[in-house]
Amino acid sequence: MMVYKEENFLKLSGIQHFAFCRRQWGLIYIENQWEENVLTVEGHIIHEKAHDNFGIESRGNILISRGMPVFSASLGISGECDVVEFHRSPDGIKITGREDLYKVVPIEYKRGKEKQEEWDELQLAAQSMCLEEMLCCNISVGYLFYHEIRRRVAVKISDELRKKVCEMLNEMH
């Protein structure tokens, strides 16, 4: 298994741009050419709210972490998860300072609505793979929250999706 040095990590969010348009990804992440517009500003505002970090929030059997930093040395990426929910579950993982076991559920926030293409799913899968490596767990499902339609869409983190993430990240590196 390849292990990347931290100085060679790519931005996790770049996989969504790369899947959409390799040229766009190159301009943004290699050439550092980026211009804000109404849509990108709206996206930043939505993510600021999602990352409104007060530590761990507790809602019944769910713990909520916002703006959680993640990385994967084997994938060579780092970034932030908008929201990670920890659902109390007998088949979950141990969390420091907690007695119960928890299942890990990442939630990625998006400005628009559900797409036919799997660009957003690839980013969510990459986040899931980082969380799995960091927390020594398995994640079978995550969610995309689309601001325009104000609801979550479940995404199965399948072997096929994981394979596509690995192939894209290899190409990006």
VEXKOLGU-86943 format. One record per residue: x, y, z of N, C-alpha, C, O in turn; residue in three letters. Coordinates in steps of 0.02 Angstrom, whole numbers, plus 50000, padded with zeros to 5 digits. Atoms other than C-alpha are relative to their C-alpha. Example, Ala and Ser with C-alpha at 12.3 -4.5 7.8 and 13.67 -1.06 7.14 Angstrom:
% VEXKOLGU-86943
500454994150000506154977550390500455006050000500975005950033ALA499584994149997506844994750357499615005550037499865011050045SER
END
This chain:
% VEXKOLGU-86943
500424994050000500005000050000500445006250000500915006750039MET499654993750005500645017249951499825004450060499245004650080MET500124995249946500835029850093500305006649978500905007149964VAL499794993450021500915048250046500255004050058500015003350114TYR499774995349950501885061250142499505005850003499205007649952LYS500504994749990500815075150214500095005849952499605008849929GLU499884994350046501645088350103499764998549929499725003049888GLU500255001950066500995078549951499254998750000498984996549949ASN500725001149997499195077450010499645004849953499835010649946PHE500454995950041497865083849891499415002250043499264999150095LEU500614997949965496325093449948499444995149983499304993949924LYS500545004850008494915081149974499445002849955499184999149913LEU500544997150040493635093149897500165000249926499715000949885SER499804999750071494625092949735499734994249959499674994949898GLY500255005750039493945075849686499355001649966499224999249910ILE500644998050031492235083449653500135004349938499815003349886GLN499824995750057493025096749539500314995749944500154996749885HIS499655004250048494125083649454499504995649961499554994949900PHE500515004250033492625072249418499575004149953499375001749900ALA500404995550042491655087049348500385002149938500135001649882PHE499604997450056493065094049239500735000250021500925004150064CYS499295000349983494915089849245500345006849989500785008750028ARG499704993450014495355106749168499835004850056500275008550080ARG500204995749945494355115949301500414998450062500655002950097GLN499615002149942495225105749436500715002649995500985005350043TRP499314997750010496935109949362500065007550011500545009850043GLY499984992749992496545128549355499945002050074500295006450097LEU500124998349930495915128949534500564997550046500825001350086ILE499565003149950497095116949623500744999949980501174999150024TYR499304999850021498685117949519500215007149984500735009450007ILE499834993250021498655135349442499765005350050499935011250043GLU500274995349950497745143349592499605005749968499655011449991ASN500424995050033496545152449476499284998750020498994993650002GLN500685000749975494855155149558499685006750004499985011550028TRP500384993849994493535168549545499344998450032498994993850012GLU500645000849966492065170049661499435002549955499535007149915GLU500614997650032490305171849592499434998950049499544996550105ASN500585000549954488555171849667499934992850025499804991850084VAL500095007049980488475152749668500534997750049500374994250097LEU499475002149954490155150249752499945003550067500095000550119THR500104996449937489785163649882499434996750040499494995850101VAL500555003549966488115155049921500254993550030500084991850087GLU499725006349975489055138549939500435001050062500394997150109GLY499594998549941490305146350060499575001550062499734999350117HIS500454998349944488885153350168499694993750029499654992950090ILE500305006349977488045136150176500504995950039500344993250092ILE499495003949965489685127750225500215003250066500374999750114HIS499844996749936490055140950358499494998050053499684996950111GLU500525002149953488395136550439500094992850021500024991150080LYS499905007149984488755117950427500604999150046500614994650088ALA499395000549961490475120850505499985004150064500485004850099HIS500094996149939489785131650646500164995550059499714992350087ASP499745005149955490835121850769499935002050074500225006950097ASN500064999249928490315120650951500264993850035500034992150090PHE499765006349972491285104650983499514994549980499264994449924GLY500475005550013490205089150996499325001950027499255003650086ILE500694998649982488335092150999499654993350010499774988649972GLU500355006249986487215078751073499255001049989498955005750014SER500735000050012485445075151010499754992950009499774988949962ARG500255006849986484705059651091500574995049993501064995450029GLY499505005250010485695044651029500515001849946500884997549922ASN499544997850053486695055050904500465005550026500245010350057ILE499514994749988488295064950929500165003149933500224999649883LEU499894996550063488635078250797500655004050005500745008150050ILE499384996250006490345084950748499985004049935499815001249882SER500024995750059490475099650627500705002249981501115003750025ARG499344997750024491965104450519500564995450022501104997950039GLY499515004849974492905088650568500574999049950500454996849894MET499425001150044494675088050495500114992549989500084988650037PRO499875007050016495055071550406500594999649952500765004449918VAL499455001250048496495063950308500064992649988499804988550026PHE499825006950014497085047950229500694999949970500815002649916SER499325000750026498925044050208500024995249941500434996149896ALA500005004950055498505029350094499705003049936499885000949881SER500294996750059497455040449978500375006549983500325008949927LEU499644993750011498545055949999499555006049995499645010449953GLY500464994350000497125067950039499865002350071499954998650120ILE500224997349936496555079250179499475005249987499435008149933SER500534995150008495085090650209499575000250063499804998550117GLY500484999649945493555093350318499354996849979499124997649922GLU500685002450009491915084250334499545005550026499655008350080CYS500474994849977490465096450345499704997950067499735001650116ASP500315002649939489565085750475500154992550003500124989049953VAL499945007249987489945068750550499554998550059499635001350113VAL500445002249946488575060550651500264993350026500484989049987GLU499835006249967488965046850775499364997350031499134999950082PHE500635002949977487415035950799500144994350049500514989650033HIS499915005449951487355025250957499774993549968499214993049942ARG500155006450032487425007250896500424994550031501024995550042SER499615005549970487944990450970500564997549954501034994449979PRO499475002250046488984986950813500455005849977500745005649923ASP499604994250016489875003750816500704999750028500954994450047GLY499324999449974491585009850872500005003850066499525007350083ILE499914996549937492215016451037500255007149986500695008049943LYS499784993150005492415035351052500285002050068499985000850120ILE499674997949938493615042451181499545004350042499235009050017THR500414996149953492695048951333499274998050001498885001050038GLY500705002250002491075039751292499974992650016500424988849999ARG500075007049981490445023251361499704995849944499874989949938GLU500365003850051489345018051214500424999249937500955002149930ASP499715001050066489795012251039499605004149949499005005149958LEU500334995650048489405023150887500164998149929500734996149913TYR499935000950072489145020850701500155006849969499825011849987LYS499784993850030489995034250594499615001549936499574997249892VAL500414998150057488905043650468500205007049976500035012050008VAL499824993450026489655057750361499435003249961499044999849927PRO500504996150037488535071450289500365005849965500675009949998ILE499704994750040489145082750148499465004849978498955002649951GLU500484994950019488215099050117500165002749931500745004049915TYR499934997450067487925105149939499495005549990498935005150016LYS500434994350011487165121449879499394998349959498845000549975ARG500535001150049486105114749736499544994350017499304993550073GLY500455005749993485065099249709500344993849974500884994249944LYS499725006550021485365080849672500165000149925499795002949885GLU499765000150069486325077549511499964992949972499954988050010LYS499985006550033486285063349384500704997050005500784991050013GLN499305002249997488195062449388500184998550072499845000750118GLU499815002049932489115055249538500565004350030500935001950072GLU499464995649976490285070049570499965000850076500475000050111TRP500084998949928489575073349744500114993550039500394993650093ASP499925006549967489525054849788500734998150007500934995250057GLU499285001549997491385053249749500325003850058500745000950094LEU499724996249945491795067149872499784997050067500194996450113GLN500255003149939490695059150006500364993350013500534991850070LEU499655006449993491505042149974500725001250023500984997550065ALA499324998449980493245049949990500025002050074500475000050111ALA500054998249929492725057650157499914993750043500224992950095GLN500135006249963492065040750214500634995850006500774992950058SER499385003950000493695032250166500515003050048500884999350080MET499564996749951494675045150267499784998350071500204996450113CYS500265001549933493555042450418500134992750018500314991250075LEU499875007149987493735023550402500724998950020500874995250067GLU499295000749985495625024950401500175003050068500565000150106GLU499854996649937495665037050547499694996650061500004996250113MET500385002549943494365028650657499964992350002499654989550047LEU500015007450003494635010350608499294997350002499104993550046CYS500705002150003492825007750559499814998749927500214999649881CYS500285000950067491745003350409499405004449993498975004750038ASN500574995550012490525015750334499654997449938499944997149884ILE500395002750056489155008650223499565005249967499375004549909SER500444994850028488105024350199500195006850028500405007550086VAL499914993049980488315043150204499435003949968499005001049934GLY500554996050026487185057550157500265006449967500755009449989TYR499894993550031487205072450040499395004250018498825002350004LEU500554995449984486165087050106500015005449947500495009249941PHE500054995050053485585097849961499585005950025498995005250041TYR500314994049973485175115550016499395002149959498895004249988HIS500564997850042484045119349867499374996150013498824998950012GLU500595004149988482875104849904499884998650075499384995650094ILE500055000349927483195105350093499894992850026499484991750071ARG500065006849974483385086550116500654996149988501074998049947ARG499445004550006484655072650134499854994649948499284992449940ARG500055005650047484985059750000500514994850023501104996350030VAL499555005449978485705043050058500444997649943500214997049886ALA499535002450050487255036949967500334993650029500634993850082VAL499675006249980487845018849979500735000649981500905002049923LYS499284999650012489735018849996500214993049977500464988950016ILE499895006650030489955004049879500734998949982501135003549979SER499325001650023491534994949825500155003349933500715005549921ASP499924996850065491255001949650500175007550009500625010049974GLU499874992949987491215019849717500695000950030501055005650011LEU499334999749970492765016749822500554999149947501055002649948ARG499515001250053493685009949670500085006249956500645008049937LYS499984993950040493225025549569500395005550036500775009250005LYS499634995049960493875036649711500744998749994501135003349981VAL499285001950004495545027249711500295001549932500845004149926CYS499764998750069495705028249522500085007449986500585009549957GLU499974992750011495335046849518500575003150039500945007350013MET499464997249959496515050749661500694998149972501155002149974LEU499375002050031497905040749577500155004449940500725006649930ASN499924995650057497625050949419500175007250022500595010549992GLU499884993249975497585067249518500725000750025501045005850013MET499314999949975499245062949603500484999949942501095000049952HIS
END
